[in-house]
Amino acid sequence: MTMDLANVAAVENGSKEQIIGHLCWYSIGEDHYDRNELRKKLLQNGFTEEDLPNEIRTSDAFRRATKDIETKRVETNQEGVYKNYIVRNVCANEQFIQRNIVEETVDSKGQKLSYKENEVILLFNKNNEQISMGIVNPGTMAEELGEEACKLFEIYKTCHNGQAVRYMANDILKTMSPTPVRPSGGVYFIPAKHENKLRRLVNLLNSLSKGEAFLIPLIKTDENQDMLQRKVLEHLDSTLKSCQELAKQEKVPAAQFKMLANDAKRVLKDMADYREIVGEALSKMESYQTLIQGAIQSLLDKASEQPDRRKKEFK
């Protein structure tokens, strides 16, 4: 089912119609989002430091910087022959992380012609949090990529990428009882009680260099209520099926069982904001809630059955 926003009944300024909530959508492009600047913007919009993405670890900045310089299908002076520059993990211990830039020569069919496994050696010292670089063949593209990795490392030590900021925005949105209203995702209904917080989030995202966010207030009409009834039930049905499908699987980390169980608990808690909105669909909503509670218990039982494997897989 698709949703045409042009047909949604919105509220004009000054309208006395009852607002039942807002539709909201946003996008956050890839950029270097300085953590200190992000902190300032959060505080300016009434959020707290707890809403920031996880603290940036220098070891993660090193891995991210070295991964981002990988380059494939670089043309050579031979027709149909290309070079790939790939970063390989060599070792990691309490003191160092070593990653090498590998030069791989392949033909147009992907057949490997040659393989140089240590064109550049990048070594991250965990004690002083610095990078050192060893070069086997100076003046090559591998050396240029190694230098680029060192530059990116200095940026990534203090900056988040777009994905981290998108996770941050999504975590904040989850505190406002969101219901997805498009099958492909990206557009959410937020009950009216969260309007102030939603507007603060929209202001925050619009202040980012490559962020934008929008909201449309919805008035109480039969069409809007019918739409929300369907979307709430679809949301509950999707949550139930996700829990049931995961509970059937055996080789799943316990942490994943618990993560989905917590998400399902949040969805059930959110439904308190929808009791008046869903109207005649209330009984169906309550039936789903009962089924989801049982599915959550199944997930938690699964998680408790395999604590040892969780420890092993998440070292």
Rosetta blueprint (number, residue, H / E / L):
1 M L
2 T L
3 M L
4 D L
5 L H
6 A H
7 N H
8 V L
9 A L
10 A E
11 V L
12 E L
13 N L
14 G L
15 S L
16 K L
17 E L
18 Q L
19 I E
20 I E
21 G E
22 H E
23 L E
24 C E
25 W E
26 Y E
27 S E
28 I E
29 G L
30 E L
31 D L
32 H L
33 Y E
34 D E
35 R H
36 N H
37 E H
38 L H
39 R H
40 K H
41 K H
42 L H
43 L H
44 Q H
45 N L
46 G L
47 F L
48 T L
49 E H
50 E H
51 D H
52 L L
53 P L
54 N L
55 E L
56 I L
57 R L
58 T H
59 S H
60 D H
61 A H
62 F H
63 R H
64 R H
65 A H
66 T H
67 K H
68 D H
69 I L
70 E L
71 T E
72 K E
73 R E
74 V E
75 E E
76 T L
77 N L
78 Q L
79 E L
80 G L
81 V E
82 Y E
83 K E
84 N E
85 Y E
86 I E
87 V E
88 R E
89 N E
90 V E
91 C E
92 A E
93 N L
94 E L
95 Q L
96 F E
97 I E
98 Q E
99 R E
100 N E
101 I E
102 V E
103 E E
104 E E
105 T E
106 V E
107 D E
108 S L
109 K L
110 G L
111 Q L
112 K E
113 L E
114 S E
115 Y E
116 K E
117 E E
118 N E
119 E E
120 V E
121 I E
122 L E
123 L E
124 F E
125 N E
126 K L
127 N L
128 N L
129 E L
130 Q E
131 I E
132 S E
133 M E
134 G E
135 I E
136 V L
137 N L
138 P L
139 G L
140 T L
141 M H
142 A H
143 E H
144 E H
145 L H
146 G H
147 E H
148 E H
149 A H
150 C H
151 K H
152 L H
153 F H
154 E H
155 I H
156 Y H
157 K L
158 T L
159 C E
160 H E
161 N L
162 G H
163 Q H
164 A H
165 V H
166 R H
167 Y H
168 M H
169 A H
170 N H
171 D H
172 I H
173 L H
174 K H
175 T H
176 M H
177 S L
178 P L
179 T E
180 P E
181 V L
182 R L
183 P L
184 S L
185 G L
186 G L
187 V E
188 Y E
189 F E
190 I E
191 P E
192 A H
193 K H
194 H H
195 E H
196 N H
197 K H
198 L H
199 R H
200 R H
201 L H
202 V H
203 N H
204 L H
205 L H
206 N H
207 S L
208 L L
209 S L
210 K L
211 G E
212 E E
213 A E
214 F E
215 L E
216 I E
217 P E
218 L E
219 I E
220 K L
221 T L
222 D H
223 E H
224 N H
225 Q H
226 D H
227 M H
228 L H
229 Q H
230 R H
231 K H
232 V H
233 L H
234 E H
235 H H
236 L H
237 D H
238 S H
239 T H
240 L H
241 K H
242 S H
243 C H
244 Q H
245 E H
246 L H
247 A H
248 K H
249 Q L
250 E L
251 K L
252 V L
253 P L
254 A H
255 A H
256 Q H
257 F H
258 K H
259 M H
260 L H
261 A H
262 N H
263 D H
264 A H
265 K H
266 R H
267 V H
268 L H
269 K H
270 D H
271 M H
272 A H
273 D H
274 Y L
275 R L
276 E L
277 I L
278 V L
279 G H
280 E H
281 A H
282 L H
283 S H
284 K H
285 M H
286 E H
287 S H
288 Y H
289 Q H
290 T H
291 L H
292 I H
293 Q H
294 G H
295 A H
296 I H
297 Q H
298 S H
299 L H
300 L H
301 D H
302 K H
303 A H
304 S H
305 E H
306 Q L
307 P H
308 D H
309 R H
310 R H
311 K H
312 K H
313 E H
314 F L
315 K L
